[in-house]
Amino acid sequence: MKKIALILAGGVGNRFGENIPKQFVKINDKPIMIYTLQTFQEAANIDEIVIVCVMGWLDHIKQLCEEYSIKKVRMIVLGGESRFLSIYNGIQEIAQNCSQEDFIIIHDAVRPCINNDILTESIQTAKKIGAAVAVASCYDTMFVSKDSKSIDDIYPREFLYKGQTPETIRVGIAKESYDLAYQDSSLQIDSPTSLLMRFGKKVGLSKGSQSNIKVTTQDDVILFKAMIMNK
């Protein structure tokens, strides 16, 4: 039973405020996505890596993988115009060389604080249920406002979780769901978990981490640098 990481590096990072995609921005002289790839390279429970790449950066990713000895990379796939299409492209390539019982571990290239415990938990949960999404508990008080001006209600935070990646899915489930959604543009949503739920598939919760941040803004860079210093 193979476990293939599908690393999403197809975004352009418009909110990040740099002139290059954020996954290639260097933090302490190392691109953000390399921190992510090194974890998957070192993880004993990951057999292969497939990278979905933003247009025009394929050769650069190849150079980075060679420079940092990311040897598990089996292929680099060109991303689509949306996150859905990027994942779809990756799943199509993976499914050609896998059994339906293998697993795809979908993860954002700009979540560089992923660790082996989160990966293991995600895979083990998916083995039991068929799919899993990493989550972290919600500690903030969650208010409901119908007019965005005043508070109507407070939502019980014990029922709320912050969605993260990885999202781990059996290849057969992923291929079937994405093939169906590809035929209907109304189903082409960004989140694999949301898509599976549209088709009535059960998705288990696996333990993520408050530190498993997605680097989206410059504030996230400051937080990530602080995490690196405290390691």
VMD Tcl script that draws the C-alpha trace (Angstrom):
set ca {
  {0.00 0.00 0.00}
  {1.70 3.17 -1.22}
  {1.41 6.62 0.32}
  {1.95 9.41 -2.20}
  {2.24 13.03 -1.13}
  {0.60 15.54 -3.47}
  {2.23 18.87 -2.70}
  {0.31 21.89 -3.97}
  {2.68 24.57 -5.22}
  {0.43 25.94 -7.95}
  {-0.62 29.21 -6.31}
  {0.58 32.68 -7.26}
  {0.18 34.23 -3.78}
  {-1.55 37.51 -4.65}
  {-2.16 38.34 -0.98}
  {1.46 37.86 -0.01}
  {2.83 41.05 -1.52}
  {5.93 39.66 -3.26}
  {6.86 39.58 -6.94}
  {7.30 35.81 -6.91}
  {4.92 33.03 -5.76}
  {5.10 32.78 -1.98}
  {6.21 29.12 -1.97}
  {9.54 30.27 -3.46}
  {10.14 33.13 -1.03}
  {13.21 32.42 1.11}
  {13.03 32.34 4.89}
  {16.48 32.13 6.46}
  {17.92 31.55 2.98}
  {15.65 28.59 2.21}
  {12.44 28.61 0.10}
  {9.26 28.03 2.12}
  {8.27 24.98 0.11}
  {11.61 23.28 0.80}
  {10.84 23.21 4.52}
  {7.66 21.35 3.58}
  {9.32 18.99 1.10}
  {12.10 18.08 3.53}
  {9.55 16.80 6.05}
  {7.97 14.56 3.43}
  {11.39 13.45 2.19}
  {12.38 12.36 5.69}
  {9.02 10.77 6.61}
  {9.27 6.97 6.66}
  {5.55 6.60 5.85}
  {5.74 8.58 2.58}
  {6.80 6.59 -0.48}
  {6.66 9.17 -3.25}
  {6.09 12.88 -3.81}
  {4.19 14.50 -6.67}
  {4.36 18.29 -6.92}
  {1.75 20.46 -8.63}
  {3.62 23.48 -9.99}
  {2.60 27.00 -10.98}
  {3.10 27.86 -14.66}
  {6.64 28.92 -15.51}
  {8.33 27.52 -12.40}
  {8.72 23.84 -13.25}
  {12.45 24.05 -14.03}
  {13.03 26.06 -10.86}
  {11.36 23.38 -8.74}
  {13.49 20.72 -10.41}
  {16.61 22.72 -9.51}
  {15.46 23.16 -5.90}
  {14.75 19.44 -5.52}
  {18.22 18.63 -6.81}
  {19.88 21.27 -4.63}
  {18.15 20.10 -1.45}
  {18.21 16.35 -2.26}
  {14.42 15.87 -2.40}
  {14.77 12.44 -3.97}
  {11.25 11.09 -3.45}
  {9.81 13.38 -6.13}
  {8.41 11.13 -8.87}
  {6.93 13.85 -11.06}
  {6.08 17.52 -11.27}
  {2.65 18.30 -12.72}
  {1.50 21.62 -14.13}
  {-1.23 23.21 -12.01}
  {-4.61 24.39 -13.27}
  {-6.43 27.71 -13.12}
  {-7.93 26.84 -9.72}
  {-7.00 24.78 -6.68}
  {-9.58 22.21 -7.72}
  {-8.03 21.80 -11.16}
  {-4.51 21.61 -9.72}
  {-5.56 18.79 -7.40}
  {-7.45 17.12 -10.27}
  {-4.32 17.19 -12.45}
  {-2.27 15.66 -9.66}
  {-4.79 12.91 -8.94}
  {-4.99 11.94 -12.61}
  {-1.22 11.44 -12.79}
  {-1.02 9.57 -9.48}
  {-3.93 7.25 -10.29}
  {-2.17 5.96 -13.42}
  {0.50 4.23 -11.33}
  {-1.36 3.32 -8.15}
  {-4.00 0.92 -6.90}
  {-7.34 2.16 -5.61}
  {-6.28 1.19 -2.09}
  {-3.21 3.45 -2.06}
  {-3.37 6.85 -0.38}
  {-2.89 10.41 -1.59}
  {-1.74 12.87 1.06}
  {-2.69 16.34 -0.19}
  {-0.72 19.15 1.43}
  {-0.08 22.84 0.83}
  {3.52 23.69 -0.06}
  {3.15 26.78 2.14}
  {2.36 24.81 5.32}
  {6.01 24.30 6.24}
  {5.47 23.30 9.88}
  {3.97 19.90 9.05}
  {5.55 17.16 11.16}
  {5.69 13.37 11.19}
  {3.09 13.03 13.98}
  {0.50 14.94 11.93}
  {1.30 12.84 8.86}
  {1.05 9.55 10.74}
  {-2.24 10.52 12.38}
  {-3.71 11.55 9.01}
  {-2.75 8.30 7.31}
  {-3.97 6.12 10.18}
  {-7.34 7.91 10.29}
  {-7.77 7.60 6.52}
  {-7.01 3.87 6.70}
  {-10.00 3.44 9.02}
  {-12.46 5.73 7.24}
  {-11.21 6.25 3.69}
  {-10.39 9.94 4.05}
  {-9.13 12.31 6.72}
  {-8.51 16.02 7.22}
  {-6.11 17.47 9.77}
  {-7.77 19.92 12.14}
  {-6.90 22.02 15.15}
  {-9.21 22.97 17.99}
  {-10.83 26.39 17.94}
  {-10.03 28.33 21.11}
  {-11.55 31.68 20.18}
  {-15.10 32.69 21.04}
  {-17.14 32.43 17.84}
  {-19.86 35.02 17.32}
  {-22.73 34.88 14.83}
  {-23.94 38.11 13.21}
  {-26.61 38.24 10.54}
  {-26.05 41.87 9.60}
  {-22.29 42.19 10.35}
  {-23.15 44.99 12.81}
  {-24.30 43.30 16.00}
  {-24.02 39.91 17.69}
  {-26.96 37.53 17.24}
  {-25.54 34.42 18.86}
  {-22.44 32.66 20.14}
  {-21.52 29.36 18.44}
  {-20.22 26.64 20.79}
  {-16.51 26.42 20.04}
  {-16.31 22.80 21.23}
  {-18.01 21.88 17.95}
  {-15.65 23.94 15.77}
  {-12.30 22.98 14.26}
  {-9.86 24.83 12.05}
  {-9.31 22.93 8.83}
  {-5.73 22.33 7.74}
  {-3.83 20.03 5.46}
  {-2.86 17.23 4.98}
  {-6.05 15.77 3.59}
  {-5.48 12.07 3.06}
  {-7.75 10.11 0.70}
  {-7.76 6.62 -0.79}
  {-6.84 6.84 -4.46}
  {-10.09 5.17 -5.58}
  {-12.26 7.62 -3.61}
  {-10.24 10.63 -4.79}
  {-10.30 9.59 -8.46}
  {-14.03 8.85 -8.51}
  {-14.99 12.09 -6.74}
  {-12.74 14.36 -8.80}
  {-13.77 12.73 -12.08}
  {-17.44 13.39 -11.27}
  {-16.75 16.97 -10.18}
  {-14.71 17.65 -13.32}
  {-17.89 17.10 -15.34}
  {-19.88 19.65 -13.28}
  {-18.36 23.09 -12.70}
  {-20.68 23.75 -9.75}
  {-18.86 21.00 -7.83}
  {-15.35 22.30 -8.53}
  {-14.60 23.58 -5.03}
  {-11.19 24.17 -3.49}
  {-11.44 21.84 -0.50}
  {-11.11 18.07 -1.05}
  {-12.97 17.50 2.22}
  {-15.91 19.68 1.11}
  {-16.00 17.89 -2.24}
  {-16.09 14.43 -0.66}
  {-18.89 15.55 1.63}
  {-20.90 16.70 -1.42}
  {-20.81 13.07 -2.58}
  {-21.74 11.68 0.83}
  {-18.27 10.39 1.64}
  {-17.25 10.20 5.28}
  {-14.15 12.20 6.28}
  {-12.44 11.58 9.60}
  {-10.82 14.23 11.78}
  {-7.12 13.72 12.36}
  {-5.05 15.67 14.84}
  {-3.38 18.74 13.39}
  {-1.57 21.45 15.32}
  {-1.90 25.12 16.15}
  {1.61 25.49 14.72}
  {0.66 23.91 11.37}
  {0.18 27.36 9.86}
  {-0.34 28.32 6.26}
  {2.00 31.11 5.18}
  {-0.41 33.48 3.45}
  {0.58 36.97 4.63}
  {3.70 38.75 5.88}
  {2.40 38.33 9.44}
  {2.59 34.56 8.91}
  {6.24 34.94 7.89}
  {6.99 36.60 11.23}
  {5.26 33.74 13.05}
  {7.07 31.11 11.00}
  {10.45 32.72 11.70}
  {9.68 32.65 15.42}
  {8.81 28.94 15.19}
  {12.10 28.18 13.43}
  {14.07 30.04 16.11}
  {12.36 28.07 18.88}
  {13.09 24.64 17.39}
}
mol new
graphics top color blue
foreach p $ca { graphics top sphere $p radius 0.5 }
foreach p [lrange $ca 0 end-1] q [lrange $ca 1 end] { graphics top cylinder $p $q radius 0.2 }
display resetview
